[in-house]
Structures are given as structure tokens and as C-alpha cells.
Amino acid sequence: MAQKVQSLAAAGIANMSSEPYVKFDDEGVEPKIENESELQNQLFDIIRRTQEHNFSMHRHAMRATHVKTQAIVKGQLTILPDLPAELAQAIASPENATKPHPVAIRFANEPSFLQDDRAPGPRGCGMKVFDVAGNFMDSHGSKTKTQDLTFNNAPLLELRDVKTTVEIFTIRERHFREPEKIGPELDKRSDRSLQKAPMQLPNQHFLSYTMYSQSAYRWGPYVVKYALFPTGEYQAALEKSHKITDSSSPEQHSKWLREWFRGTQDATYDLRVQLCQNLRAQSVEDASLAWDETAFPYRTVGKFVLPAGQDVFSSDRRTFWDDHMRLNVWYGLEEMRPLGSVNRLRKELYQRSAGFRGHINAAEYTDVSSVDQIP
């Protein structure tokens, strides 16, 4: 799928890599969106109803999306030294390259319900990076010195903007208890191919996926999308050796991840960024347009190691993350400010979602400032 969408995005576009880098505050990066506040409020109501559906079924409040935890893994990020100026920004600044950073990652299925792993669809992960230096957007980040990052296993986001997000989540909420009805309703849309593209994603071992930010972020004075590229030899082999079939377990993803990290092989990734060089080819507002990786290649700024020999699904680790931790990309570095209407709606949405979970579950959140606080 990645190659297909990249070729579509690149059609008719020459290599523009010699052009200057787009600045985050350049005109056109974040255009004014009509009725944005009204649309955001509509989505907040839809998400609240979705969370209420989950509570009515499971007697436990859950996230708005990425509900099903598959594993929670600890590791380390090392920022590469002596990066060129356009890369040595934000979390990859020279100050953050002076020491390794502990990380914790939660792998999860994307839907708002507890999805059978045999069903194809987006897979994602949320990450917290510790001991981060810089100026933070929010008091939570200033207190904990952490940067939250989110990823999905497709380079584009079919929820292209806040208006589309409201439309699609309306459909999902309407058919929450009968998700098989979502597809036929999407078929009625003019953008049905885009909206159904996530259902065509390969269903294979999590550690074989390239994971993408999908939306754009500030990167010092510039604009980037970021991604996790698996680099381990054994991880690459998983793409062919570990495919989910109809005979697989409904819990197959979690079983594979637990099995891997009980073993002897570490999981490794590159953290790479893709700099915005031309807004005609690299839209910030329309997250459904992938940035062509040939014209605008990803460049490595850091290395992740997720060591073997850990229980990534222990009850204490899983419940601590699910009930006492919260991630929000708006708590992080000012130099990594989220961009575009899809990201702007996340600011209050994540706060509301976490507030609902905490209230219903009578669970207090911990402002985690050390990876050692996570069991």
C-alpha cells in the first residue's frame, strides 16, 4: 500500500529536493479552517459516545481509539551525533544527543473496539521518550521532561482533515456494535477507496511494520513527518514468516510480541524524519496525501533498541499503562508542535478522553517522569 500511495502522491511531481525547506510558520502551512471549533465539538461528542459504548459492553472505560493493547515494551533511543543543522532539531538537538533516552512503547490495534486480530486494519504504537531537553508546550511536559510520539503502519491518514474525521467517526459510532456495517456505508462515499484503504493493510507481525506519524510536526524552524523503520535482520524476516490467517488466534499479535521479547533477539529501529520542501507536493493540512519518499527521502536521526528478556504483557505493566498513564503529543517540545487541523483537534480530544477514563475507572493518572515508574 505504501508504494501505491506514494506513487499516486508523486504523479506529475518532479524531484524538488533542491528547494529550500518549508518553515513551520510559512504562509499556507496551516490554512484557516471554516467552522473548525464547531467541528471539533461535534467530534468530542462522538468520541464520548464511543467511550460510553465500550463501557456499557465491558464495564471499563477505554481510549477513544487504539483500544486493544498488544504489548508494552521498554527500550532506549540514541540520537545520532553531529547531524546536519536541518536534522539536529527538536528531540534530535545536540543537547539530546549527549545521552541515551529511555523509552516505553505501547503497541495496539487502531479501532475503538476490542478487535479480533484476524481482522485486517491499522496497527499503531504510542511512545513516551524520557529525559528530553528543551522548551515544552505544556506544564506536563515541563514537569516530566518527556516527549510523546504516535505512529500507525500507513504513511497516510485517511481522516484527511477535521471535517472528514467527523464524518468517518460518525459512521463508526453509529455501527459500533456491528462494525461489519461500516464498510458498506463507506462504499457510498466518493472517497471510498481512500477510506477503505486501511482494510487492505498487511496483517503481519507488529515488529515488521514501518510505523509513520502520518501527520506533520514542527521540527525546530522546519516541518517534518517522522517514522520508525525496523532495522533488525530477524524483524525483516517476520514480514514473510508471520502472517495472520483465518486459522490464527484472535490474540495472535499479542502472543507473537510476548514470544519475541521472551527470546534472545532485540528489536531495533531507526527514527527517521522527512523534511517538508514544497507545500504543493507535501500538504500539511491534508493528511491523506503521503509525501513521496523518492523526492523527499526519510533521513535517520536516531536509533532505537528494544531489548529481549522482558515481559511485555505482565498484568502490572499493562494495567499501569492502560489506567494510569496518558499520552498527548501536545505535552511535548515546542519545537515539535503538531501541525494541521487533524493534530489541533487532538489537543483537547486527548485530554477529554483521558478525563473520561480516569473518572469512570476511578483511577488517578501518574505524571511519569522515569521509565522505572512503569512496572
N, C-alpha and C positions, 0 to 999 in steps of 0.2 A: 504493500500500500504506500509506504513512504516514497519509493521510487516513482510511483504513478503520480502522486500528488505533487511531487517536486517537479516532474516533467510538465505537468499542467501549469504550475506556477511560473515555470521558466519559459513557456511558449512565447516566442516573439521577443524575448528579452536578451539583449547582448550582455556579455560579461562587463559589469560596471565596477569591477574591483579597484580600478584606479581612481574612482571618485572619492572625495573626502567623506569622512564618517559623519553620519547624521548626529546632531546634538539632541539631547532629550527635550530641550526647550525650544527647538526649532518650530517654526510655524507649520502646521499640518500634522505634527506628530500625534497630538491629542485634539481632534476637532470637537467642537461643541456638539452635544447630542441632544436632540429635541426631546423634551419630556423625560429626561433621564431620572430625576428624582421620583416621578410617578411610576416609572417602570421598575425602579429599584424596590419601591414599596410593594408593588404587586408581587415581585419575586419573593420578598421577605414573607409575605402571607402564604404563598405557595409552599415555601420551604417549611414553614411552621406546620402546615397541614401534613406535609410529608413526614415530618418527625412525629407528629401525633399518630399517623397511621402505623409507624413502626412501634410506637409504644403500645398501641392498642393490640398489636399482634404478639409482642414479645415481653411486655411489661418492663421494658428498659428503654430509656431514651438513647438515641444514636445520632451520629453525624448526619448532615444533610445529604452528603454523597460519600463514596468510598467507605461504605458501611462495614464491609466484611474484612476484618483483619486476617492476614495470611501469615505474617511473621513480623517480629520487631528485632532488628539487628543493630548491634553496636559496631563501630569501626573508627577509622581515622582518615582525615583529609590532610594532605600536604600540598600547600600551594607552591608552584614552581618558582624558583628564584630568578631574578634578572629577566623578567618578562618585559617585552617592549611596552612603551607608555600606554598604548591603546588597550592593552590587556591587563596591565598592572593597576587595576581599579577595583573599588568596592571590596568584596571578600578576597580578591586576588591582589590587594595592595601590597607594597613592600613590607609594611608593618605586619600584615597577616601571613607573610611568607617566612617570618622569623621562627615559627614554631609550628608543630603539627596541631591539628584541631580534632578533638574527639567529636564523633557524630553518632546519632541514633536515627534509624530509618524504619518506618512502618510501611510494609507492602500491603496493598489492599486491592480488591476488585472495585471498580468505579461506581456501580449502580447504588441507588438509595435504598435497596433492599438486600437481604442476605441471598445472594445469587449462587446457584449451583455452579461449581467450577467448570462443568462440562459445557455451559452456555458461553459462546464467544462474546467478546466485548472488551472494552478498555480495561487495562490494568494500570495501576499507578503506585506512587510512593510519596510519602511526606517525610521530610528530613529536617532535623534540628542540628545545626553546627554550633559548637561551643567555643568559648574563649576568642570571640571575634572582636577585633579592634575597629573603631570608627564612631561616627555620629549616627545615632539611631532616630527613627521616626517617632517612636513611642516609648513611654516610660517603662513598659515591659522589657523591651529590648535593652534600654539603658541599664536596667537593673540586672538582667541575666547575662548580657553580652552574648546573645545568641542570634543566629540568622536562620530563618525557616525557608526551606525551598520545597516546591511541589513539582511533581512530574507525572506525565502519562505516556503510554507507549505508542503515541502517534504524534507526528510533527505538527499537526494542525488541530484546531479545536472546532468541531462542527457548530458549537454555540458561538457563532462568529462575533456577536455583539450583544449588548444588553437586551435589545428588542427580541432577537432570536432566542436568547436564553429564556426569557419569559414565555415565549410561545412553546418551546420544547418542554420546559418543566411543567407547564400547564397540562400537556398531553401525558407526561409521565405520572403526574399526581393523580390525574383522572383515572388512570388504569393501574394504580399502584398494586392492587390486589390481583390483577390479571395482566401482567406485563406482556403476555403474548399478543395483546391487542394494540400495543404501541406501534409495532411495525406496520400493520395495515393503515393506521392513521397517518403515519409518516409518509406512506405511499401517495397520499393525497396532496402532498406539498410539492411546490415547484422545485425545491432544493432537496428532493427525496434522496438523490444519490449521495449528497453530502451528509445528510442526517443519518443514513443507514450505513455509511462507510465504517463506523466503529464496529459494526457487527461482522465485518469482513476481516478484522484484525486476526493474526495468527494466535491460536490458543496453545501456548507452549510454556516451558519453564520460565518463571519470572527472571531468573538471573541471565537469561539470554537476550532479554529485551534491551534495546536502546530506549532511554526514557527522556522525554522532552518537556521543557517548560510550557510549550505551546503558545503562551502569550509573551509579550515583550516587557522588559525591565530596563530601568536606568542602569548605566554602568559607568559611574563617575560622570563625565560630561557627555557620554555616548549612550547608545541604545543597543541592547542585545536580546537574543533568546539564548537560553542555556540548556545543556543536555548532559546526560550520563551515558557514556559509551562503554559497554563491557569490554575488558581487555584480556581477561584470562583465557588461556587456551582451552581449558575444560569447559568454561562457560560458553564459548563459541560452539562447541560440540553439542550442547544441550538443545540448540535450535532444531537439530535433526533427531536427536535421540529421545527427547522428552516432549512429545506432542500429546495433547489431551484428545481422547476419543470418546465415543459413546460408552465404552466399557470402563472408562476411568472412574475414579471415586469422585463424588460430589465435593470432596475436600482435598482434591488432588494437589492443588497448588501449595497449600499449607504443608501437606505431607512431604512434598519434594523439598521445600525450603528447610523444614526441620531435619530431613535426612542429610541434606547438603552440609548444613552447619554443625551437625554431629560428627561429620567426617574430618578429613585432614586437609582439604583444599580451601584456601582463602578465596573470596570473591573480590575482584578488582575492577575498577572503573576509572576512566578519565572524566574529569569535569571540563567540558568544552563550552566555549561561547561563540556565537555567530553575530558579528557586528552588523548593524544596520548601516548601509551605504547609500541607499536610494529608496525613498518612500514610494515611488511608483511601482517598484518591484518587491518591496518589503513593507507591506502595510503593518502599522502598529494597531490601528483600530479594528481591522478585520482579521480576527484570529484564525479564520478558516483558510487563510492563504499561507501556505508553507513558504518559507524563504529558501530559494534554490541553493542547495549545498555545493553545487559546482561553481556557480557565480560568486557565492558568498560562503566560503567554507568555514566549518567549525574549527576552532583553534584551541588547543589544550592549555588550561591554566592551573590544573591541579590533578592530584592522584588520590583515589580512594582505595583503602584496603579494609575489607570486612572479614575479620579472621574467623577461621573454623574453630570448633570446640566451644560453642555457646548454645544454650537452649533458647531458641528464638521464639518459642511459643509457650513459655512457662506461664502458669496462671498468674503469678505475681507481676511479671513483666507486662503481660497482656492487659490485665485489669488496671494496672497503674496508668498505662498509656491511654487506654480507652476511656477511663473515668476520671483521671486526674491531670491529664496533660491537654494542652491546646496548642495548635499551630496556627500562625497567621502571618502571611507574607508582609503585612503592614506593620509588624512589630520590629522589622529588621532595619538594616542600614539605610540611611537617607540616600546613599549612592547606589542603592538597589531598589529604589522606589518603583512599585508596579505601575505600568502604563496601560492606557486604554480603558474603555468602559467596562469590559469584562472584569478587569482587575479592580476597578474602582468599586464595583458592586460587592466584591469580596470583602472589602474593609469592614462594613457593618454586618454583612451576612455572616461572616465567620464569628463575630462577636455575639450575634443573636443566637446562632446555632449552639455555640458553647454555653451561653447563658441558659438556654432551654435544657440542655443535657444536665448541667450542673444542678439546676433547680429540681427537675423531675427525679434525678437519681440521688438527690441529697448528698452530692459529692463535691468536696472542695477541690479547687484547682491548685496545683503546685506550680509556682514560677520556677521552673527547672533551670538552674544555672550551672549544673555539673552533670555529666553523663553518669556519674556514680549514684545520683539520686534515682536513676532508673534501675529497677531490680535486674 
